[in-house]
């Protein structure tokens, strides 16, 4: 797994990005911050105390908040 997407079930931006990633065959793990309090803390740490999703955390520890598909792809290329 190259990254984790922190998300909520009701987040439209999350659904859009997940659809784009799935269409391009990019694998990732999804964590629902409403179900896992420790995950909500991770998102808050990355986003200045806010629970902004989608927040992606990559294998190298880098994070992106509400990135475009192009930004995610560029990061994945950087990691390879």
C-alpha positions as CSV (number, residue, x, y, z in Angstrom):
1,X,0.0,0.0,0.0
2,X,1.5,3.3,-1.0
3,X,-0.9,5.6,0.8
4,X,-3.9,5.8,3.1
5,X,-6.9,8.0,2.4
6,X,-8.6,9.4,5.5
7,X,-12.2,9.9,4.6
8,X,-15.9,10.0,5.7
9,X,-18.9,8.3,4.1
10,X,-20.6,11.6,3.3
11,X,-17.6,13.5,1.7
12,X,-18.3,14.2,-2.0
13,X,-14.6,15.1,-2.6
14,X,-13.6,11.8,-1.2
15,X,-16.0,9.9,-3.4
16,X,-14.8,11.7,-6.5
17,X,-11.1,11.1,-5.8
18,X,-11.8,7.4,-4.9
19,X,-13.6,6.9,-8.2
20,X,-10.7,8.5,-10.1
21,X,-8.1,6.4,-8.3
22,X,-10.2,3.2,-8.8
23,X,-10.6,4.0,-12.5
24,X,-6.8,4.3,-12.9
25,X,-6.2,1.1,-10.9
26,X,-4.3,2.9,-8.1
27,X,-4.5,0.9,-4.8
28,X,-4.8,2.6,-1.4
29,X,-6.3,2.0,2.0
30,X,-9.4,4.0,3.1
31,X,-9.9,4.9,6.8
32,X,-13.1,6.4,8.0
33,X,-12.3,9.1,10.5
34,X,-15.8,9.0,12.0
35,X,-15.3,5.3,13.0
36,X,-11.7,5.5,14.2
37,X,-10.9,8.4,16.6
38,X,-7.1,7.9,16.3
39,X,-7.5,8.4,12.5
40,X,-9.3,11.7,13.1
41,X,-6.3,12.8,15.2
42,X,-4.0,12.1,12.3
43,X,-6.1,14.2,10.0
44,X,-6.2,17.0,12.6
45,X,-2.4,17.0,13.0
46,X,-1.9,17.3,9.3
47,X,-4.6,20.0,8.8
48,X,-4.0,22.4,11.7
49,X,-6.6,21.0,14.0
50,X,-9.3,20.5,11.2
51,X,-10.8,17.3,10.2
52,X,-10.5,18.0,6.5
53,X,-10.9,15.1,4.1
54,X,-9.8,13.6,1.9
55,X,-6.4,13.6,3.5
56,X,-3.8,11.3,2.0
57,X,-0.8,10.1,3.9
58,X,1.9,8.4,1.9
59,X,4.5,5.8,2.7
60,X,7.2,8.4,3.2
61,X,5.1,10.3,5.7
62,X,4.1,13.1,3.4
63,X,0.5,14.2,3.4
64,X,-1.9,15.9,0.9
65,X,-5.3,17.4,1.6
66,X,-8.0,17.2,-1.1
67,X,-5.4,16.6,-3.9
68,X,-6.2,16.2,-7.5
69,X,-5.6,12.9,-9.3
70,X,-2.6,14.5,-11.1
71,X,-1.0,15.5,-7.7
72,X,-1.5,11.9,-6.4
73,X,0.0,10.4,-9.5
74,X,3.0,12.8,-9.3
75,X,3.6,11.8,-5.7
76,X,3.4,8.1,-6.5
77,X,6.0,8.6,-9.3
78,X,8.2,10.4,-6.8
79,X,8.0,7.4,-4.4
80,X,9.0,4.9,-7.0
